[in-house]
Structure formats: structure tokens, C-alpha cells
Amino acid sequence: MEWNNFGFIGLGLIGGSLAKTLKRVRPDCQIMAYTRTRKTAQQALEERVIDQICESPADTAFASCDYIFLCAPVGSNIEALHTLKEIVPESCILTDVGSVKSDIHQAASQLGLNGRFIGGHPMTGSEKSGFVNANAHLFENSYYIITPSEGSDPDRIESYRALATKFGALPIVLDYRQHDFVTAAVSHLPHLIAASLVNTVHDLDSKDEIMKMIAAGGFKDITRIASSSPEMWEHICISNRDNISKVMDTFIELLEESRDQMRAGNGQGIYRTFERSRDYRDSFSSSPLGAIKKIYTIYCDIVDESGAIATIATTLAVNGISIKNIGIVHNREFEDGVLRIEFYEEEPSLRAAEILRQHRYQVWVR
């Protein structure tokens, strides 16, 4: 069955990207949305991402929806469930996009919405937030986890799976409790580690900020997600605190074990730590799946002369290759090449490397 009417509560990075994706894959669909900030809804309307602005979650226009995506913070989504329960028909699928599922599933159950509510978590995103950063290809080749409630109709689950597939995503159906434990390890803990690592350097740095100045690209890569929304991560950490705490306990134990090995000068133990992590990490798929998106990067050696960067940028532009970011690498301890160039997709990065090599540049692909 082809669904045509979609509602949104919230149009941030994920909600806005979902709406843009729907318009890309279903140009004839009708989208209505309520946003906390009127300016956001107005921008989405002007860009023809949505077709109608709703004044509140209680707007009766939502009664015509086949799907309603709850894309606000968890607390706001639960409040919206109370309201929407009285408005939308039994046929409407209520879903969310949050990275923690237990609280909203329990709320849906208490409201008697079992079967009508099906949780959703597109495991994608960016360190940036807001509708201004939304894009219509955010979900391509990313896992989209679907968490049915008890009593969910298999046909509704299948329709949701088919919709996620149209987004270009890879849908996986999980129990919501399993989902929360898995994401605690592979999504929530990495953000806490990144934030703690950045704060460690901040607290240990000298007044003239030498650590900050010479931080290598590798440090910036693994701490990039520390730039994510503090408000969003406050909600996530509180909502999933039990699972995150359990995962952190294991991480802290391993960190303390490594510290003890170094203090004891246990070279074999240190070697085994890095060997085990290397072997397991190398077994991961290189596909850009999951919440932390792969960055496609090449490094290029250039002569330090006026116009050198402009020449490379122009060469790639003439060949129709868009650059996401470009900058000089001042610390090359872990990297080859003085110029770091980032791309949105893998194929343009490989083409860029080949083109620059044809122009006699020395290039490394990462």
C-alpha cells in the first residue's frame, strides 16, 4: 500500500531530513508539520519540504495522516503521544526517531497504543543539528532500526520496513530493550568518550594551549562527535542511563587494565590489547553504516606557494567534484600529505585522487 499523508512533530536534523527524503522518493506526498519554532516550519514550507504548518500537536489536520513521525526530544514526543491518541485514526502508524526506545515504548503501552506505535531509529546523523543541516540523502546505506510494540500488526511492520527501504536505508527489526543496550555500546558510549577526551585535553592543556594547537587530524576525527547537541545528549544519557552505565563499567575496567599494564611495564599485555582491538576493528565492514558516518578523505602533498590550494580546488570543481572540507595538516604524525580534503561520498573521493594523480600530485586515500 502506498501511504500519502505524513505528519511531523519536529523538523530538526533527522525530522527535516526525513521530510526531505519523503519528498524526494514520493514527490506527490503531503507533509504537515508542527515545530516548536515557527521560523523552522516557515522555512520548510517555503522550501516546499512540507505542505502545511500545524499550530500544535493537537492540530486536527494530523487526523488525515497515515504516518506521524515524532522527531522532538523524548519528553516532548511522549507528551505528543497523549494528544495524538485522541486525534489520529487507528490506521495511522505513530513512530519516533529517538536513539532510546524504552521510555516511549512504555509510555505508548500505558496509553493503550500498543500496536499503533512502532518505534524507529535511523542510525545516522551529524555533529551538526537543525533543519538548516537536513538533507535528503542522510539515510542512504544506514541502518534504520524498527522496534515494534507488543501487538503490532506484521503488515504494519512490513510497510514500515518497505518505507525505510525506499529511503535507501537498511531496516532491521529489534526488540526495543535489545535496541537500547546495543546503542548504549555502539552509539552512546562513543559520544561520552569523545566528550571526556576533549575535556581531558582542555583540563590538562597549558595556558598557551599547545595541546589544542598541535592536535592531529586523528584526534579531531575521533572527537568530532563531541560537537553534538548537549541538550540532545543530556536527554539520551538520562533516558538510557542503566544501559549506558553497564557498558561504561566494562569500558572503565578495560581502561584501568591498560593503565595497570603500562604502570607494570607489561609489554605483552599492552601488545595484546592493541592486537585484539585491531583484529576486531579490521573485521568491521567498511560501508558507511551506523550513527557515526564515515568521512571520505584524501591527503595530498603540495608546494607551499600562493594559489596552490586554489589550483587543486579549481581542478576538482572543473571535473564536477564537490568538496566537503579542505585544510592544511600541521601535525603529520599519523597522516601523509600536507593537504586534507574531505568528501561527502566515497566515489567522488576516489575520482578526486585519480584526477590529482594525473596532474602529478602525490595522493593518499584514507
NUTI-124131 format. One record per residue: x, y, z of N, C-alpha, C in turn; residue in three letters. Coordinates in steps of 0.1 Angstrom, whole numbers, padded with zeros to 4 digits, always signed. Example, Ala and Ser with C-alpha at 12.3 -4.5 7.8 and 13.67 -1.06 7.14 Angstrom:
residues 2
+0132-0057+0078+0123-0045+0078+0132-0033+0078ALA+0128-0022+0071+0137-0011+0071+0129+0000+0079SER
This chain:
residues 366
+0008-0012+0000+0000+0000+0000+0009+0012+0000MET+0005+0022-0008+0013+0035-0009+0007+0045+0001GLU+0014+0049+0011+0010+0059+0020+0013+0073+0014TRP+0004+0082+0017+0005+0095+0010+0006+0107+0020ASN+0000+0106+0032-0001+0117+0041+0008+0115+0053ASN+0017+0124+0056+0027+0122+0066+0027+0134+0075PHE+0028+0132+0088+0029+0143+0098+0042+0142+0106GLY+0047+0154+0110+0059+0155+0117+0057+0164+0130PHE+0062+0159+0141+0064+0168+0153+0079+0170+0154ILE+0083+0182+0150+0097+0185+0150+0104+0183+0136GLY+0112+0193+0132+0119+0192+0120+0134+0196+0122LEU+0140+0189+0130+0155+0191+0132+0163+0184+0122GLY+0175+0180+0125+0183+0173+0115+0176+0161+0110LEU+0172+0152+0119+0166+0139+0115+0152+0141+0109ILE+0143+0149+0116+0130+0151+0111+0130+0158+0098GLY+0138+0169+0097+0139+0176+0084+0145+0167+0073GLY+0154+0159+0076+0160+0150+0066+0150+0140+0061SER+0142+0135+0071+0131+0125+0067+0121+0132+0058LEU+0117+0144+0061+0107+0151+0053+0113+0153+0039ALA+0125+0157+0038+0132+0160+0025+0133+0147+0017LYS+0136+0136+0024+0137+0123+0018+0124+0118+0012THR+0113+0120+0020+0100+0117+0016+0096+0124+0003LEU+0099+0137+0003+0096+0145-0009+0105+0140-0021LYS+0116+0135-0019+0125+0130-0029+0120+0117-0035ARG+0116+0108-0026+0111+0095-0031+0096+0094-0034VAL+0089+0103-0028+0074+0104-0031+0070+0119-0033ARG+0074+0124-0045+0071+0139-0047+0057+0143-0045PRO+0047+0133-0047+0033+0137-0046+0027+0136-0032ASP+0036+0132-0022+0031+0130-0009+0028+0143-0002CYS+0019+0143+0008+0015+0155+0015+0021+0154+0029GLN+0029+0165+0033+0035+0165+0046+0031+0177+0054ILE+0027+0175+0066+0023+0186+0075+0032+0185+0087MET+0035+0196+0094+0044+0196+0105+0041+0206+0115ALA+0044+0203+0128+0044+0213+0139+0059+0213+0144TYR+0064+0225+0145+0077+0227+0151+0076+0237+0163THR+0085+0236+0172+0085+0244+0184+0088+0259+0180ARG+0097+0260+0170+0100+0273+0165+0093+0276+0151THR+0084+0285+0151+0076+0288+0139+0085+0291+0127ARG+0096+0297+0129+0105+0300+0118+0110+0288+0110LYS+0112+0277+0118+0117+0264+0111+0106+0259+0102THR+0094+0259+0107+0082+0254+0099+0081+0263+0086ALA+0082+0276+0088+0080+0285+0077+0091+0283+0066GLN+0103+0280+0071+0114+0278+0062+0111+0265+0054GLN+0107+0255+0061+0104+0242+0054+0092+0244+0044ALA+0083+0252+0047+0071+0255+0038+0076+0262+0026LEU+0085+0272+0028+0090+0280+0017+0099+0272+0008GLU+0106+0262+0013+0114+0253+0005+0106+0241-0001GLU+0093+0241+0002+0084+0231-0003+0088+0217+0002ARG+0094+0216+0014+0096+0204+0021+0083+0199+0027VAL+0076+0208+0033+0063+0205+0038+0052+0212+0031ILE+0039+0208+0032+0028+0214+0025+0019+0222+0034ASP+0020+0220+0047+0011+0226+0057+0018+0227+0070GLN+0016+0239+0077+0021+0241+0090+0010+0238+0100ILE+0012+0230+0110+0003+0228+0121+0006+0236+0133CYS-0004+0241+0140-0002+0250+0151+0002+0244+0164GLU-0001+0231+0165+0003+0224+0177+0001+0209+0175SER+0006+0200+0184+0004+0186+0182-0011+0182+0182PRO-0019+0191+0187-0033+0189+0188-0041+0193+0176ALA-0034+0198+0166-0040+0203+0153-0048+0191+0147ASP-0060+0193+0144-0068+0183+0138-0064+0178+0124THR-0055+0186+0118-0050+0182+0105-0043+0169+0105ALA-0037+0166+0117-0030+0153+0119-0039+0141+0117PHE-0052+0143+0118-0061+0132+0117-0061+0126+0103ALA-0056+0133+0093-0056+0127+0080-0043+0119+0077SER-0034+0118+0087-0021+0112+0084-0021+0097+0084CYS-0013+0091+0075-0010+0077+0075+0001+0073+0085ASP+0011+0082+0085+0022+0081+0094+0024+0094+0102TYR+0028+0094+0114+0033+0106+0121+0046+0103+0128ILE+0056+0111+0124+0070+0109+0129+0072+0119+0141PHE+0075+0114+0152+0078+0122+0164+0093+0124+0164LEU+0097+0137+0162+0111+0140+0160+0116+0150+0169CYS+0110+0152+0181+0114+0161+0191+0121+0153+0202ALA+0126+0160+0212+0132+0153+0224+0122+0143+0230PRO+0127+0133+0237+0119+0122+0241+0107+0127+0250VAL+0109+0136+0259+0098+0141+0267+0087+0147+0259GLY+0091+0155+0249+0081+0162+0241+0074+0152+0232SER+0081+0141+0228+0074+0131+0220+0063+0123+0228ASN+0067+0121+0240+0057+0114+0249+0045+0123+0251ILE+0047+0136+0254+0036+0145+0255+0027+0145+0243GLU+0034+0145+0231+0026+0145+0218+0018+0132+0217ALA+0023+0121+0222+0015+0108+0221+0002+0110+0228LEU+0002+0116+0240-0011+0118+0247-0021+0125+0239HIS-0016+0136+0232-0025+0144+0224-0030+0137+0211THR-0020+0131+0204-0023+0124+0191-0033+0112+0193LEU-0032+0106+0204-0041+0094+0207-0055+0098+0205LYS-0059+0110+0208-0073+0114+0207-0077+0119+0193GLU-0066+0121+0184-0069+0127+0171-0068+0117+0160ILE-0057+0109+0160-0054+0101+0148-0063+0088+0147VAL-0066+0084+0136-0073+0071+0134-0065+0059+0138PRO-0072+0048+0140-0065+0035+0143-0055+0031+0132GLU-0058+0035+0120-0049+0031+0108-0036+0038+0108SER-0035+0049+0115-0023+0058+0115-0011+0051+0123CYS+0000+0050+0117+0012+0045+0124+0019+0056+0131ILE+0021+0055+0144+0028+0065+0152+0042+0060+0154LEU+0052+0068+0151+0066+0064+0152+0075+0075+0157THR+0087+0072+0161+0096+0082+0165+0109+0080+0159ASP+0119+0088+0162+0133+0087+0156+0143+0087+0167VAL+0139+0085+0179+0149+0087+0190+0158+0075+0191GLY+0170+0078+0197+0180+0067+0199+0178+0059+0212SER+0168+0063+0220+0165+0055+0232+0150+0051+0230VAL+0146+0039+0232+0133+0034+0229+0125+0030+0241LYS+0131+0027+0252+0123+0021+0264+0113+0031+0269SER+0116+0043+0272+0107+0053+0278+0095+0055+0269ASP+0096+0057+0256+0085+0060+0248+0077+0047+0245ILE+0083+0035+0245+0075+0023+0243+0067+0021+0256HIS+0072+0023+0267+0065+0022+0280+0053+0032+0280GLN+0056+0044+0276+0045+0054+0276+0034+0050+0266ALA+0038+0045+0254+0028+0041+0245+0019+0029+0250ALA+0026+0020+0257+0018+0009+0263+0008+0014+0274SER+0013+0023+0282+0004+0029+0292-0008+0036+0286GLN-0006+0042+0275-0017+0049+0268-0026+0040+0259LEU-0023+0027+0259-0031+0018+0251-0028+0019+0237GLY-0016+0023+0233-0012+0025+0219-0004+0013+0214LEU-0003+0002+0221+0004-0010+0216-0003-0014+0203ASN+0006-0016+0193+0001-0020+0180+0001-0008+0171GLY-0003+0004+0176-0003+0016+0168+0010+0023+0168ARG+0018+0021+0179+0031+0027+0180+0042+0017+0176PHE+0050+0021+0166+0062+0013+0162+0074+0022+0163ILE+0083+0019+0171+0095+0028+0173+0104+0027+0161GLY+0111+0038+0158+0121+0038+0147+0133+0046+0151GLY+0145+0041+0147+0157+0048+0150+0166+0047+0138HIS+0166+0058+0129+0176+0058+0118+0190+0061+0124PRO+0199+0051+0122+0212+0053+0128+0221+0060+0119MET+0219+0073+0119+0227+0082+0111+0226+0096+0117THR+0233+0105+0112+0233+0118+0118+0246+0126+0115GLY+0248+0136+0123+0259+0145+0121+0262+0152+0134SER+0274+0158+0135+0276+0166+0147+0269+0179+0146GLU+0263+0182+0135+0256+0194+0133+0241+0191+0136LYS+0233+0202+0138+0219+0199+0142+0210+0210+0134SER+0197+0208+0135+0188+0217+0130+0184+0215+0116GLY+0172+0220+0112+0167+0219+0098+0177+0224+0088PHE+0184+0234+0091+0193+0240+0082+0204+0230+0077VAL+0207+0220+0085+0216+0209+0081+0210+0197+0076ASN+0197+0196+0074+0190+0185+0070+0193+0182+0055ALA+0193+0169+0051+0195+0167+0036+0187+0154+0033ASN+0184+0153+0020+0176+0142+0015+0183+0129+0013ALA+0195+0128+0016+0203+0116+0014+0209+0111+0027HIS+0205+0116+0038+0211+0113+0051+0210+0098+0055LEU+0199+0091+0050+0197+0077+0054+0202+0067+0045PHE+0208+0071+0034+0212+0061+0024+0223+0052+0030GLU+0221+0039+0029+0231+0029+0033+0234+0029+0048ASN+0224+0034+0056+0225+0034+0071+0214+0025+0076SER+0217+0019+0088+0208+0010+0094+0196+0019+0099TYR+0184+0014+0097+0172+0020+0103+0165+0009+0111TYR+0167+0011+0125+0161+0001+0134+0147+0003+0137ILE+0139-0007+0135+0124-0006+0137+0121-0015+0150ILE+0114-0009+0160+0111-0016+0172+0096-0017+0174THR+0090-0028+0170+0076-0029+0172+0072-0029+0187PRO+0059-0025+0189+0054-0027+0202+0046-0040+0203SER+0043-0045+0215+0035-0057+0216+0022-0055+0209GLU+0019-0065+0201+0006-0064+0193+0007-0057+0180GLY+0019-0053+0176+0020-0046+0163+0016-0056+0152SER+0008-0051+0143+0004-0059+0131+0016-0062+0122ASP+0019-0074+0119+0030-0077+0110+0030-0070+0097PRO+0018-0067+0092+0016-0059+0079+0021-0045+0081ASP+0018-0039+0093+0023-0026+0095+0038-0025+0097ARG+0044-0035+0103+0058-0036+0104+0064-0037+0091ILE+0058-0045+0082+0064-0047+0069+0063-0034+0061GLU+0052-0027+0062+0050-0014+0055+0061-0004+0059SER+0064-0004+0072+0074+0005+0077+0088+0001+0072TYR+0090-0012+0072+0103-0017+0066+0104-0013+0051ARG+0093-0014+0044+0093-0010+0030+0096+0005+0028ALA+0090+0013+0037+0092+0027+0036+0107+0031+0039LEU+0113+0024+0049+0127+0027+0052+0136+0023+0041ALA+0132+0012+0034+0140+0008+0023+0139+0018+0011THR+0128+0024+0010+0126+0035+0000+0135+0047+0003LYS+0138+0049+0016+0147+0060+0020+0161+0057+0016PHE+0164+0044+0011+0178+0040+0009+0184+0034+0021GLY+0177+0032+0032+0182+0027+0044+0182+0012+0044ALA+0188+0006+0055+0188-0008+0057+0180-0011+0069LEU+0167-0015+0068+0159-0017+0080+0162-0030+0088PRO+0162-0029+0101+0164-0041+0110+0153-0040+0120ILE+0147-0051+0123+0136-0051+0133+0142-0057+0146VAL+0141-0050+0157+0147-0054+0170+0137-0052+0181LEU+0138-0059+0192+0131-0056+0204+0136-0043+0210ASP+0128-0035+0215+0132-0022+0219+0142-0022+0231TYR+0141-0033+0239+0151-0034+0250+0165-0038+0245ARG+0165-0047+0235+0178-0050+0229+0184-0038+0222GLN+0175-0031+0215+0180-0019+0209+0187-0009+0218HIS+0182-0007+0230+0187+0003+0239+0201-0002+0245ASP+0203-0015+0246+0216-0020+0251+0226-0019+0240PHE+0222-0022+0228+0231-0022+0216+0236-0008+0214VAL+0227+0002+0214+0230+0016+0211+0238+0022+0222THR+0236+0017+0234+0244+0022+0245+0259+0020+0243ALA+0262+0008+0237+0276+0004+0234+0282+0011+0221ALA+0274+0011+0210+0280+0015+0197+0277+0029+0194VAL+0268+0036+0201+0265+0050+0198+0266+0059+0210SER+0260+0056+0221+0260+0065+0233+0274+0066+0240HIS+0280+0054+0242+0293+0054+0249+0304+0062+0240LEU+0305+0060+0227+0314+0068+0219+0313+0083+0221PRO+0301+0087+0222+0299+0102+0224+0304+0106+0238HIS+0302+0098+0248+0307+0101+0261+0322+0101+0261LEU+0328+0091+0255+0342+0090+0254+0348+0102+0247ILE+0342+0106+0236+0347+0118+0228+0346+0130+0237ALA+0335+0132+0244+0334+0144+0252+0344+0144+0263ALA+0346+0132+0270+0356+0131+0280+0370+0133+0276SER+0373+0128+0264+0386+0130+0258+0389+0145+0255LEU+0379+0152+0249+0381+0166+0247+0383+0174+0260VAL+0375+0170+0270+0376+0177+0283+0389+0174+0290ASN+0394+0162+0288+0407+0158+0293+0418+0168+0288THR+0418+0169+0275+0428+0178+0268+0426+0192+0273VAL+0414+0197+0274+0411+0210+0279+0416+0212+0293HIS+0414+0203+0302+0418+0204+0316+0434+0203+0317ASP+0440+0196+0309+0455+0193+0310+0463+0203+0302LEU+0457+0210+0293+0464+0219+0284+0471+0231+0291ASP+0481+0236+0286+0488+0247+0292+0481+0260+0288SER+0485+0271+0294+0478+0284+0292+0479+0288+0277LYS+0490+0285+0271+0492+0289+0257+0486+0278+0248ASP+0478+0268+0253+0471+0258+0245+0479+0251+0235GLU+0490+0246+0239+0499+0238+0230+0492+0226+0225ILE+0485+0218+0234+0478+0206+0230+0468+0209+0220MET+0460+0220+0222+0450+0223+0212+0456+0227+0199LYS+0467+0233+0199+0473+0238+0187+0478+0227+0178MET+0485+0216+0185+0491+0206+0177+0483+0193+0176ILE+0470+0194+0181+0461+0182+0180+0461+0177+0165ALA+0464+0164+0163+0464+0159+0150+0451+0157+0144ALA+0450+0154+0131+0437+0151+0125+0430+0139+0131GLY+0438+0129+0135+0433+0118+0142+0425+0121+0154GLY+0430+0130+0162+0424+0135+0174+0410+0142+0171PHE+0411+0150+0160+0399+0157+0156+0388+0147+0151LYS+0393+0137+0144+0383+0127+0139+0376+0120+0150ASP+0383+0115+0159+0377+0106+0170+0369+0115+0180ILE+0371+0128+0180+0364+0137+0189+0354+0145+0182THR+0352+0143+0169+0343+0151+0161+0329+0151+0167ARG+0324+0140+0172+0310+0139+0177+0309+0146+0190ILE+0320+0150+0196+0318+0158+0208+0312+0172+0206ALA+0311+0175+0193+0304+0188+0189+0289+0187+0188SER+0284+0175+0191+0269+0173+0190+0262+0181+0201SER+0249+0182+0199+0240+0190+0207+0240+0185+0222SER+0245+0194+0231+0244+0190+0246+0230+0187+0251PRO+0220+0194+0246+0206+0192+0250+0202+0178+0246GLU+0205+0174+0234+0201+0161+0229+0208+0150+0237MET+0221+0151+0240+0228+0141+0247+0225+0140+0262TRP+0220+0151+0267+0215+0151+0281+0203+0142+0282GLU+0194+0144+0272+0182+0135+0272+0185+0121+0270HIS+0194+0118+0261+0198+0104+0257+0204+0097+0270ILE+0213+0104+0276+0221+0098+0287+0211+0095+0299CYS+0202+0104+0302+0193+0102+0313+0183+0091+0309ILE+0178+0091+0297+0168+0081+0293+0174+0067+0292SER+0187+0065+0289+0193+0052+0287+0203+0050+0298ASN+0202+0056+0309+0213+0056+0319+0217+0042+0324ARG+0207+0033+0326+0210+0020+0331+0219+0012+0321ASP+0215+0012+0309+0223+0005+0299+0237+0011+0297ASN+0237+0025+0296+0250+0031+0294+0259+0029+0306ILE+0254+0029+0318+0262+0027+0330+0268+0013+0329SER+0261+0003+0325+0266-0011+0324+0277-0012+0314LYS+0275-0005+0302+0286-0005+0292+0298+0002+0297VAL+0296+0013+0304+0307+0021+0309+0315+0013+0319MET+0309+0005+0327+0316-0003+0337+0326-0012+0330ASP+0322-0018+0319+0332-0027+0311+0343-0018+0305THR+0339-0007+0300+0349+0002+0294+0359+0007+0304PHE+0355+0011+0316+0363+0016+0326+0373+0004+0331ILE+0367-0008+0332+0376-0019+0336+0387-0021+0326GLU+0384-0021+0313+0394-0023+0303+0404-0011+0303LEU+0400+0001+0306+0409+0013+0306+0418+0011+0318LEU+0413+0007+0329+0421+0005+0341+0431-0006+0339GLU+0427-0017+0332+0436-0028+0329+0448-0023+0321GLU+0445-0014+0311+0455-0009+0302+0465+0000+0311SER+0459+0008+0320+0467+0017+0328+0476+0008+0337ARG+0471-0003+0343+0479-0011+0351+0490-0018+0344ASP+0487-0022+0331+0497-0028+0323+0509-0019+0320GLN+0506-0006+0317+0516+0004+0315+0524+0007+0327MET+0518+0008+0338+0525+0010+0351+0535-0001+0354ARG+0530-0013+0351+0539-0025+0354+0549-0028+0343ALA+0548-0020+0332+0558-0022+0321+0555-0035+0314GLY+0542-0039+0314+0538-0052+0308+0536-0051+0293ASN+0547-0052+0285+0546-0050+0271+0537-0060+0264GLY+0538-0073+0268+0530-0083+0262+0515-0080+0264GLN+0511-0075+0276+0497-0072+0278+0493-0060+0270GLY+0501-0050+0268+0498-0038+0260+0496-0043+0245ILE+0506-0051+0241+0505-0056+0227+0492-0064+0225TYR+0488-0072+0234+0476-0080+0232+0464-0071+0232ARG+0464-0060+0239+0453-0051+0239+0451-0045+0225THR+0462-0040+0219+0461-0034+0206+0459-0044+0195PHE+0464-0056+0197+0462-0067+0187+0448-0071+0187GLU+0442-0073+0198+0428-0077+0199+0419-0066+0193ARG+0421-0054+0196+0413-0043+0191+0415-0041+0176SER+0427-0043+0171+0430-0042+0157+0423-0053+0149ARG+0424-0065+0154+0418-0076+0147+0403-0075+0146ASP+0397-0071+0157+0382-0069+0157+0378-0058+0149TYR+0385-0046+0150+0381-0034+0142+0383-0037+0127ARG+0393-0045+0123+0395-0047+0109+0385-0057+0103ASP+0377-0063+0112+0366-0072+0108+0354-0065+0105SER+0353-0052+0108+0341-0044+0106+0340-0041+0091PHE+0327-0040+0086+0325-0036+0072+0330-0022+0070SER+0335-0019+0059+0340-0005+0055+0328+0003+0050SER+0316-0002+0050+0305+0005+0045+0301+0016+0055SER+0296+0028+0051+0293+0039+0060+0280+0037+0067PRO+0279+0026+0075+0267+0023+0083+0268+0028+0097LEU+0256+0030+0103+0256+0034+0117+0255+0049+0119GLY+0255+0053+0132+0252+0066+0136+0264+0075+0133ALA+0276+0070+0134+0288+0078+0132+0293+0076+0117ILE+0290+0086+0109+0292+0084+0095+0307+0085+0091LYS+0310+0076+0081+0324+0076+0076+0327+0089+0069LYS+0339+0094+0071+0344+0106+0064+0353+0101+0053ILE+0351+0105+0041+0359+0101+0029+0370+0112+0027TYR+0382+0108+0029+0393+0118+0030+0405+0113+0021THR+0411+0123+0014+0423+0121+0008+0433+0131+0013ILE+0446+0127+0012+0457+0136+0016+0466+0139+0004TYR+0470+0151+0003+0478+0155-0009+0490+0163-0005CYS+0501+0160-0011+0513+0169-0009+0513+0180-0019ASP+0515+0192-0014+0515+0204-0023+0527+0213-0019ILE+0531+0221-0029+0542+0230-0027+0536+0242-0020VAL+0544+0247-0010+0539+0259-0002+0541+0271-0011ASP+0531+0274-0019+0532+0286-0027+0518+0292-0029GLU+0518+0305-0033+0505+0312-0034+0497+0305-0045SER+0484+0302-0042+0474+0297-0052+0475+0282-0053GLY+0483+0275-0044+0484+0260-0045+0471+0253-0042ALA+0464+0258-0031+0451+0252-0027+0440+0255-0037ILE+0441+0268-0042+0431+0272-0052+0432+0264-0064ALA+0444+0260-0068+0446+0252-0081+0439+0239-0079THR+0441+0232-0068+0435+0219-0065+0420+0220-0065ILE+0415+0230-0058+0400+0232-0057+0394+0234-0070ALA+0401+0242-0079+0396+0245-0092+0396+0233-0101THR+0407+0225-0100+0408+0213-0108+0397+0203-0105THR+0394+0201-0092+0383+0192-0088+0369+0198-0092LEU+0367+0211-0091+0355+0217-0095+0352+0216-0110ALA+0362+0218-0118+0361+0216-0132+0356+0202-0136VAL+0360+0193-0128+0356+0179-0130+0344+0175-0123ASN+0336+0185-0118+0323+0182-0112+0324+0175-0098GLY+0335+0177-0091+0336+0171-0078+0335+0181-0067ILE+0325+0178-0058+0322+0188-0047+0331+0184-0035SER+0337+0194-0028+0345+0192-0016+0337+0195-0004ILE+0337+0186+0006+0330+0189+0019+0339+0198+0027LYS+0352+0196+0028+0361+0204+0036+0375+0203+0031ASN+0383+0213+0034+0397+0213+0029+0405+0221+0039ILE+0417+0216+0042+0425+0223+0052+0439+0218+0052GLY+0448+0226+0058+0462+0222+0059+0464+0213+0072ILE+0472+0203+0071+0476+0194+0082+0489+0199+0087VAL+0489+0204+0100+0501+0209+0106+0508+0198+0114HIS+0501+0188+0118+0507+0177+0125+0505+0164+0117ASN+0517+0159+0112+0516+0148+0102+0521+0135+0109ARG+0520+0134+0122+0525+0123+0129+0518+0110+0124GLU+0505+0111+0122+0497+0099+0118+0492+0100+0104PHE+0496+0110+0096+0490+0112+0083+0500+0115+0073GLU+0497+0112+0060+0506+0115+0049+0499+0127+0042ASP+0508+0136+0036+0502+0147+0028+0499+0159+0037GLY+0502+0171+0031+0500+0183+0039+0486+0189+0037VAL+0479+0185+0027+0465+0190+0025+0455+0179+0027LEU+0445+0181+0035+0435+0171+0038+0422+0176+0031ARG+0416+0167+0023+0404+0171+0016+0393+0160+0019ILE+0382+0165+0024+0371+0156+0027+0360+0157+0017GLU+0353+0146+0015+0342+0145+0005+0329+0139+0012PHE+0318+0141+0005+0305+0136+0010+0304+0121+0008TYR+0309+0116-0003+0307+0102-0007+0321+0096-0011GLU+0321+0083-0012+0333+0076-0015+0337+0077-0030GLU+0328+0076-0039+0331+0077-0053+0338+0090-0057GLU+0333+0101-0053+0340+0114-0056+0354+0114-0050PRO+0356+0109-0038+0369+0109-0032+0379+0101-0040SER+0375+0089-0046+0383+0081-0054+0386+0088-0067LEU+0376+0094-0073+0378+0101-0086+0388+0113-0084ARG+0386+0120-0073+0395+0131-0070+0409+0127-0069ALA+0412+0116-0062+0425+0111-0060+0431+0107-0074ALA+0423+0101-0082+0428+0097-0096+0431+0109-0104GLU+0423+0119-0104+0425+0131-0112+0437+0139-0107ILE+0439+0140-0094+0451+0147-0089+0463+0140-0092LEU+0463+0126-0092+0475+0119-0095+0478+0121-0110ARG+0468+0122-0118+0470+0125-0133+0477+0139-0134GLN+0475+0148-0125+0481+0161-0125+0494+0161-0117HIS+0500+0149-0115+0513+0148-0109+0514+0151-0094ARG+0502+0151-0087+0502+0152-0073+0504+0139-0066TYR+0511+0139-0054+0512+0126-0047+0500+0126-0037GLN+0492+0115-0038+0479+0115-0030+0478+0102-0023VAL+0472+0103-0011+0469+0091-0002+0455+0091+0001TRP+0448+0079+0000+0434+0078+0003+0432+0072+0016VAL+0423+0077+0025+0420+0072+0038+0405+0069+0039ARG
